[in-house]
Amino acid sequence: MKYVLLIGLALIILCFLRRPKNRRSRAAGTRAARQPERMVQCARCGIYLPESESARDGACHYCAEHRHAAQDRTD
């Protein structure tokens, strides 16, 4: 019985020793995978927003509120 307890205690200690290494490697992997997105300025109101959320008309970018301005210029 005491050998079972010693083996169990040894396994618990090993789990605690290995745990912080796994957390650091996972966190480093997720940080490295994400890239910051380019921010652009709305040509109408001047607010900055991610490029993927903007409406583009040539070299000009527009926010969601002023998307119609981009469409009006092309009509």
C-alpha positions in Angstrom: 0.0 0.0 0.0 2.8 2.5 0.8 4.3 1.8 -2.7 1.1 2.8 -4.4 1.0 6.0 -2.4 4.6 6.8 -3.2 4.0 6.1 -7.0 0.9 8.3 -6.8 2.8 11.1 -5.1 5.6 10.9 -7.6 3.1 11.1 -10.5 1.4 14.2 -9.0 4.8 15.9 -8.5 5.7 15.1 -12.2 2.4 16.6 -13.4 3.0 19.9 -11.4 6.6 20.1 -12.7 5.6 19.7 -16.4 2.5 21.9 -16.2 4.2 25.4 -16.4 6.3 24.4 -19.5 3.2 23.5 -21.4 1.5 26.8 -20.6 4.4 28.9 -21.7 4.8 27.1 -25.0 1.1 27.3 -25.8 1.0 31.0 -24.9 4.0 31.8 -27.1 2.5 29.9 -30.0 -0.7 31.8 -30.0 1.0 35.2 -29.7 3.3 34.4 -32.6 0.4 33.2 -34.8 -1.6 36.5 -34.5 -0.5 39.4 -36.7 -1.7 42.9 -36.1 -4.1 44.2 -38.7 -3.4 47.4 -40.6 -5.5 50.4 -39.5 -6.9 52.8 -42.0 -8.5 56.2 -41.7 -12.0 57.0 -43.0 -11.7 59.6 -45.7 -14.9 61.3 -44.6 -14.8 61.5 -40.7 -11.2 60.6 -39.9 -11.9 57.6 -37.6 -9.4 54.8 -37.6 -10.7 51.2 -38.2 -9.2 47.9 -39.3 -8.7 47.6 -43.0 -10.9 44.5 -43.2 -13.9 46.5 -41.9 -13.5 49.4 -44.3 -15.1 50.1 -47.7 -12.4 50.9 -50.2 -12.8 53.3 -53.1 -9.4 53.5 -54.9 -7.0 54.8 -52.4 -9.7 56.0 -50.0 -11.2 54.0 -47.1 -14.6 54.6 -45.5 -16.1 53.4 -42.2 -19.4 51.6 -42.0 -21.4 54.8 -41.6 -19.9 56.4 -44.6 -19.8 53.4 -46.9 -22.5 55.0 -49.0 -20.0 57.8 -49.8 -17.8 55.3 -51.5 -20.8 54.0 -53.5 -22.0 57.5 -54.4 -18.6 58.4 -55.8 -18.6 55.4 -58.2 -22.2 56.1 -59.5 
